[in-house]
């Protein structure tokens, strides 16, 4: 009778460990991004912007967190300027391919990579799947995401 707690405890521990194994891995999700943004986050000149340093710059803006989530969910269409250079590529919408936790994980990976973590404001908090879920329902077009970018105070 005293050992009746063992089976429920083992089941509970198994579920917790399974949840950790199943959690989205940002580096794995980012492997889908190599073709355009490169494994080093440097992008392709004139077409796809760098994520190294630029992602942290976006995150510093008060609306930047929502914006970078929207870029992954809904895509981005329109010419942009990054560090004085013009980029004319198009970011495809990935909201129909990635789950909320995968989008949060890959964005957190980008914000922690290539020195971006050193450029983030003090007290920066990781993006959560709940934040992604809250923005998913907006159903923006890539052009509307471009308009949102124009409102940010990016250099």
N, C-alpha and C positions, 0 to 999 in steps of 0.2 A: 504493500500500500504506500509506503514512503517514497517509492520510486515512480509514482504515477505522474509526477511533474516532468520527468525526463523527456518523454516523447513530445509533449507540447513545446518544451524549451528547445529541443533539437529542430523542430519544425520552424519555430519562430526565428532561430538563428540562421537556418537555411534560407529563409525568405529574405532576411536582411542581407546576407552575403550575395544572394542572387541579384538583389536590387543594385548592389554595388557593382557587380560584374556587368549588368545590363545597362548601367548608366552610360549616357552618350560620352564618347571620347572625342574631344575637340580636334586633336591631331589627326585622328582617323577621318573625321568629317572633312577636315581641311585638305586632305589628299585629293578631293574632288576639285579643289581650287587651283592646283598646281599649274594647270595649262595656261591660265590667265595671269595669276598673281605670283607664280613661281614658288618653289619650296622655301625661298628666302624672303618672301613677302615684297620683292622689289618690283613686281608687275612687268609690263611690257611698254616701253616708251611710246607715248602718243596714242596708245590704245587702252591699256588697262593700268590704272594707277597703282602705285605702291601702297601696301598696307603698313609696311614698316614706317614708323613715325606718324604717318597720316592718320591711322586708326586712332592713335592716342590723341592726336589733335582734335579729331571729331568728338571723342569721348569727353574732352575738356569743356565743350560747349554745353550749356544747360539742356538743349534739345538733342544733343548728339546721340545719347543712348537710344532714344526712340528712333532716330533717323537710321542708325546702322542696323537696327532690327528690321526696319521697313525695307532697307535695301535688299536684305536677304529674302524677306517674305515676298516682296512685290516687284523686285528688279529696279533698274535705274536706266533711264534713257535721256540722253542729252549731253552736250559738251560740258566738261567740268575742268576746273583749274586745280592743280595740286602742286604746291611749292613752285609756282610760276610756270608750270608746264601744262599744256592743254592735252586732254584725253578725250577721245571720241568713240570709245568702245561702248558696248551695251552690256549691262549686267542682267543676266536672266533672272526671272523670279524663281526662287527655290522653295517657296512656301508649300507648293504642292508635292515636293519631293522630300522635304525634311520635316521632322517632328519638332515640336517646341523645344524639347530638351536638347536636340541636336543643334538647333540654331543657337541656343544659349551657349552650348559647349564650344561650338566653333568660334563664336564671337569672343568668348572668354579666352580661348586659345590664342586668337589673333592679338588680343589686348595684352597678353602675357608674353608674346614672342617678339624677337628681333629688337629688343630694347624698348618696346612700347611700354612695358611695365614701369620702367624708370621715368617715363614721361607723363604718366597718369597723375591726376591730382591726388593729393593726400586724402585718404579716406574713401578712395574709389571702391565701389562695391560691384561684385560680379553681376552680370546679367542673369536673370532667372527665367526658367521656362514659363512661369506665371506672367512675367512681363511680355514675353513673346506672345503668349496666348491672348493677352489683353489687346495687343495691337493687330493680331491676325484678322479680327473681324472688320477692320477698316476697309479692306478690299480696295486698296489704292492702285492706280495705274503707275507704270514706270515714270510717266511724265509728271504725275503728282508727287512722286518721291523726289524727282529732280527739283520741283518747285520748293519742296521742304528743305532741300539742300541749300538753295539760294537764300533761305532765311537764316541759316547758320552763320556765325561769325568766324568763318574759316579764313586762314591766311592764304 
